[in-house]
Structure formats: C-alpha cells, structure tokens
Amino acid sequence: MAKNACASPSACGFPDARTTGPRIPLKPHKTGYMAVRKNGLVIRGWDITGSLDIYANDVTVIDTRITSDSWWGINLRPGYRGLRILHTTITAVPGKGPDNGGVDYAVSNMGTSSIEVGWCDVSVFGDALAMGQGNLHDNYVHDIAPFINKGGEWQHTNAVISSGGNTGHLIIRHNTLLNPTSLKQGASGSIGLFADTGVVRNVTVDHNWIAGGAYALYGGDTGAAGITVTNNVFSTQYHPASGGYGTVAHWNADGAGNVWRNNRMSDGRPVQPEPAS
C-alpha cells in the first residue's frame, strides 16, 4: 500500500531496469519485419533488430531484446490468442522509426483476447503498451521519445493506452509507468483510458508508480464502468501534480463498479479525483 512518502520507484519496491528485461545472454537476430505464423512458438534469447507481427496462437517471447524498425515492437493480430511477452526489452532508435522518425507501439493488441506482458523494460515508443484487454504487470516503461507524426502534429504519448470498446479485462498491476514528454510535445497520460472507440469497462489499475503526462491518469470518462483504481503512487518527479495539468481527469465516480481507494502522491498526500465533466 502507498501510505508513506516514496523517494523513487526502486526505493519503494516498484520495477526498474534491474528487475526487468532479459535474464540470459542473447544472440543477434536481424529479422527485420517478421510475421510469426507457428502456433506455440517460443522465442527465447534473441537480440532482435526488427519487429514481430503475430498471426498465431500461444506464442511466447521471453528473455529477448527487440530494437524495432517498424510501427510496433510486437503486434498481435485479430483472431489470435495466448501471446505472452516476459522478461523482454522492447525499444527503438529515436528518429529512425517509420512515423516521420517516430515509433508508435511497443506492444499492440489488435484482437479481443487477453495477452500477458510481464517484467519487460519498455522505452521510446509513443504509445508503449496499447490494448483493450491484457495483463500488464511488473513492467518498467520509461524514456518515451516525443515526435512529430506524418500528420505534422506532435504524437500524443502514453505509457499505457486503451481506446475503449474493450471486450475483456485490462489489468495494470505493479508497473512503473513514466511519461516524461513535455506538454508542448504531445504528452497525454501515463495511463490513458479513453472512450475513443467505445465505452471503457473492466479495468484494474492497482499498485503502480505513475508519473507524467498532461494528466497522469485518464479514467475513462462518462459511461466508464468496472474501473478499479487502488493503492497507486502518483509521483511528483516530473510535475507537482504528477501530470502537467493535474493528477486525474475524466473519472466517472458514479459508474457501476467504479472504485477509487488508497491512492496517494509520492510525498504521501492522498489523491481524490475530480469527476468527469
């Protein structure tokens, strides 16, 4: 629980570079774009220059490093299930991505099934972990790199983003989620639950270290239901209110099953959200 002041993520037991990423020596694999079509494939111990596009069930990526040169690091296509990404570093080279020099998604779930992302070290991507359903735990998301996209605008950046309309449960538990992007360069949220494609529902946000963005947490807006936000630490490391404009926006206090409990700033102050407008 977040009852007292926390000096840093690692000082209070949250993930960092020491507790995430590969645990074994790696071998270089210059795959470029790689479509995975073998069910049950396990990719372990690879140092990949490229990206993985998953058209298969029950694929596991573990103890691996991916330096992407595509729109994503790992992408799960619609109709497929069972993807697990564990103890992996997912990054890119700033200025070398396909979106006018930027890169968009470290992990993208395009389908309606859950995926697991755990103990991963994620950096650079604009919207790092993008999905409506999944189990995101023990990850370290940091050093998001701002960029002007092909539309000529600053790309909005989020450590975790969900666009609503989800059919399953999104669990965000025990992660360090940092969005250092400035307000002038497209900062959106550290956790962005947005109703862009439908109502936001069934999301658990528990025991995370959260810092940065315009608001640190976007809570789903009107209509959002089944949103549980508990035991989180909102860090002041980038802004006094955790986000540049504030801590929480668009929280639907009256939504069915919505719970806000025991959330505090890193200096120990309790956090109470303003209601959705």
matplotlib code that plots the C-alpha trace (Angstrom):
import matplotlib.pyplot as plt

x = [0.0, 1.1, 0.8, 4.1, 6.3, 8.4, 11.6, 11.8, 10.2, 13.0, 13.1, 9.5, 9.7, 8.5, 10.0, 13.2, 16.0, 17.3, 14.1, 13.0, 14.4, 16.3, 18.0, 20.2, 22.9, 21.4, 22.2, 21.8, 18.9, 18.4, 14.9, 13.5, 9.8, 8.9, 5.5, 5.1, 2.6, 3.6, 1.3, 3.1, 6.4, 8.8, 11.3, 14.0, 17.4, 17.2, 18.6, 16.2, 16.7, 13.2, 9.6, 7.3, 3.8, 1.9, -0.5, -0.6, -1.8, 0.1, 3.3, 5.8, 8.5, 10.8, 14.3, 14.7, 15.5, 13.7, 15.0, 12.2, 12.3, 8.6, 5.3, 5.5, 7.8, 5.3, 1.8, -1.0, -3.4, -7.2, -8.4, -5.3, -4.8, -2.4, 0.5, 2.9, 5.8, 8.0, 11.4, 12.0, 13.4, 11.4, 12.9, 13.7, 16.2, 14.7, 14.4, 14.6, 11.0, 8.5, 6.1, 8.2, 11.0, 8.8, 7.7, 4.1, 3.5, 5.9, 3.2, -0.1, -3.0, -5.4, -7.6, -10.2, -8.3, -6.0, -2.2, 0.3, 3.2, 5.4, 8.8, 9.5, 11.7, 10.0, 11.2, 11.0, 7.5, 4.9, 2.0, 4.0, 1.5, -1.7, -4.6, -8.1, -7.6, -4.5, -2.5, 0.3, 2.4, 5.9, 6.9, 9.2, 8.0, 10.3, 12.0, 9.2, 10.5, 8.3, 8.0, 6.0, 4.0, 3.2, 0.2, 2.5, 1.4, 3.1, 2.2, 0.2, 2.2, 1.1, 2.8, -0.4, -3.3, -6.7, -9.2, -12.4, -14.8, -12.9, -14.5, -12.2, -10.5, -7.4, -5.2, -2.5, -0.7, 2.7, 4.3, 6.5, 4.8, 6.8, 5.8, 8.4, 7.1, 6.5, 3.1, 4.3, 5.5, 2.3, 2.1, -1.2, -1.1, 0.9, -2.3, -4.8, -8.2, -10.0, -13.5, -12.4, -13.9, -16.5, -17.2, -14.3, -15.1, -13.5, -10.0, -8.0, -5.2, -3.5, -0.3, 1.6, 4.1, 2.7, 4.3, 3.9, 1.6, -0.9, -2.8, -1.2, -4.4, -7.3, -10.1, -12.5, -14.9, -18.7, -20.1, -17.0, -17.8, -16.0, -12.9, -10.9, -8.0, -6.4, -3.1, -1.2, 1.6, 1.4, 4.9, 5.8, 9.1, 8.0, 5.2, 3.9, 0.5, 2.1, 0.7, 1.3, -2.4, -3.3, -3.3, -6.6, -9.0, -12.4, -13.1, -16.7, -17.4, -20.9, -20.1, -21.3, -18.5, -16.0, -13.7, -11.2, -9.3, -5.9, -4.2, -1.5, 1.1, 4.7, 5.0, 2.2, -0.7, -4.0, -5.4, -9.1, -10.2, -12.4, -15.5, -15.9, -17.3]
y = [0.0, 3.6, 5.2, 6.9, 9.1, 7.3, 8.8, 6.7, 3.7, 1.3, 2.6, 1.6, -1.8, -0.8, -2.2, -0.6, -1.6, -4.1, -6.1, -6.1, -7.3, -10.4, -12.6, -14.6, -13.9, -13.0, -13.9, -11.3, -11.9, -9.3, -10.3, -7.1, -7.4, -10.9, -12.5, -15.3, -18.0, -21.0, -21.8, -22.3, -20.8, -19.8, -17.0, -17.0, -15.4, -13.4, -9.9, -8.8, -5.9, -5.7, -6.4, -9.3, -9.5, -12.4, -14.4, -17.5, -18.7, -19.3, -17.6, -16.7, -14.1, -14.4, -13.3, -11.3, -7.8, -6.1, -3.0, -2.1, -0.6, -0.8, 0.7, -1.6, -3.9, -6.8, -6.8, -9.4, -9.7, -10.1, -13.6, -14.9, -15.5, -16.6, -14.2, -13.9, -11.4, -11.9, -10.6, -8.7, -5.3, -3.5, -0.3, 1.6, 4.2, 7.7, 9.4, 6.2, 5.0, 4.9, 7.5, 10.5, 9.2, 8.1, 4.6, 4.0, 0.9, -1.3, -3.9, -3.7, -6.0, -5.7, -8.5, -9.3, -11.8, -11.0, -11.0, -11.0, -8.6, -9.0, -7.9, -6.0, -2.9, -0.7, 2.7, 5.2, 4.2, 6.9, 4.7, 2.0, -0.6, -0.3, -2.7, -3.0, -6.3, -7.8, -8.5, -5.9, -6.5, -5.7, -3.7, -0.6, 1.9, 4.9, 7.4, 7.8, 9.8, 12.6, 13.0, 14.9, 12.3, 12.1, 14.3, 17.1, 17.1, 16.1, 12.5, 12.0, 9.8, 7.3, 4.6, 2.6, 3.4, 1.8, 3.3, 1.8, -0.6, -3.5, -6.9, -8.3, -7.2, -4.9, -5.4, -2.9, -4.0, -3.3, -1.4, 1.7, 3.9, 7.1, 9.6, 12.4, 14.0, 17.8, 19.3, 21.2, 17.9, 15.8, 14.5, 12.7, 10.3, 7.8, 5.7, 6.8, 5.1, 6.8, 6.3, 6.8, 3.6, 2.8, 2.7, 1.9, -1.0, -3.6, -2.1, -2.7, -0.2, -1.4, -0.7, 1.2, 4.0, 6.6, 9.8, 12.3, 13.2, 16.0, 14.1, 11.1, 9.1, 9.5, 7.5, 6.5, 9.4, 9.2, 5.7, 4.0, 1.1, -1.5, 0.7, -0.1, 2.3, 1.2, 1.5, 3.6, 6.1, 9.2, 10.6, 14.3, 13.6, 15.5, 17.7, 18.8, 17.2, 14.1, 15.3, 18.7, 19.7, 17.5, 14.0, 12.5, 13.5, 12.1, 9.9, 8.6, 8.5, 7.3, 4.5, 1.0, -0.9, 2.0, 2.1, 4.7, 3.8, 4.4, 6.3, 8.8, 11.1, 10.1, 12.7, 10.9, 13.2, 11.4, 11.8, 12.3, 12.7, 15.3, 13.9, 13.6, 16.7]
z = [0.0, -0.6, 2.8, 3.2, 1.0, -1.7, -2.9, -6.1, -7.7, -6.7, -3.1, -2.7, -4.5, -8.0, -11.2, -12.7, -15.1, -12.6, -12.2, -15.9, -19.2, -20.3, -17.7, -20.0, -22.7, -26.1, -29.7, -32.5, -35.0, -37.7, -38.6, -40.0, -40.2, -39.1, -39.4, -36.8, -38.0, -35.9, -33.0, -29.7, -30.9, -28.2, -29.0, -26.2, -26.0, -29.2, -29.7, -32.5, -34.9, -36.3, -35.2, -34.6, -36.2, -34.6, -36.7, -34.4, -31.0, -27.8, -28.9, -26.1, -26.3, -23.3, -22.3, -25.5, -26.7, -29.6, -31.3, -33.6, -37.0, -37.6, -36.3, -33.3, -31.4, -31.1, -32.6, -32.1, -35.0, -34.6, -34.2, -32.4, -28.6, -25.9, -26.6, -23.6, -23.5, -20.5, -19.3, -22.6, -23.5, -26.3, -27.6, -30.8, -32.1, -31.8, -35.1, -37.1, -37.0, -39.8, -38.5, -39.6, -37.4, -34.6, -33.4, -32.2, -30.2, -28.2, -27.7, -29.7, -29.1, -32.2, -31.1, -28.5, -26.4, -23.5, -23.7, -20.8, -20.7, -17.6, -16.3, -19.5, -20.0, -22.5, -23.9, -26.8, -28.2, -28.3, -27.0, -25.3, -24.2, -26.3, -25.8, -24.5, -22.7, -21.2, -18.0, -17.7, -14.6, -13.2, -16.2, -16.4, -19.1, -19.4, -21.7, -24.1, -27.1, -28.5, -32.2, -34.9, -36.8, -40.5, -39.9, -38.9, -35.2, -32.0, -31.4, -28.2, -25.8, -23.2, -21.2, -21.3, -23.6, -24.1, -26.6, -25.1, -26.6, -25.0, -24.6, -21.9, -18.7, -18.7, -15.6, -15.0, -11.8, -10.2, -13.0, -13.2, -15.8, -16.7, -19.3, -19.3, -22.5, -22.1, -22.6, -25.7, -27.3, -27.1, -23.5, -22.9, -20.0, -18.1, -18.2, -20.8, -20.6, -23.5, -24.9, -28.5, -30.0, -27.3, -23.6, -21.3, -19.0, -16.7, -16.0, -12.8, -12.0, -8.9, -7.1, -9.8, -9.8, -12.1, -13.3, -16.1, -19.0, -19.3, -16.6, -15.1, -15.4, -17.7, -16.0, -18.8, -18.9, -18.7, -19.2, -17.9, -15.6, -13.7, -13.3, -10.1, -9.2, -5.9, -4.0, -6.6, -6.1, -8.3, -8.5, -8.5, -10.3, -13.5, -12.2, -8.7, -9.5, -11.2, -14.6, -16.0, -15.7, -12.8, -11.4, -12.7, -15.4, -16.6, -13.6, -13.6, -9.9, -10.4, -12.9, -11.9, -10.1, -10.2, -7.2, -6.1, -3.0, -1.2, -4.0, -2.9, -4.2, -3.8, -0.9, 0.9, 0.2, -0.7, -4.2, -4.8, -8.5, -9.9, -11.5, -15.3, -16.9]

ax = plt.figure().add_subplot(projection="3d")
ax.plot(x, y, z, "-o")
ax.set_aspect("equal")
plt.show()
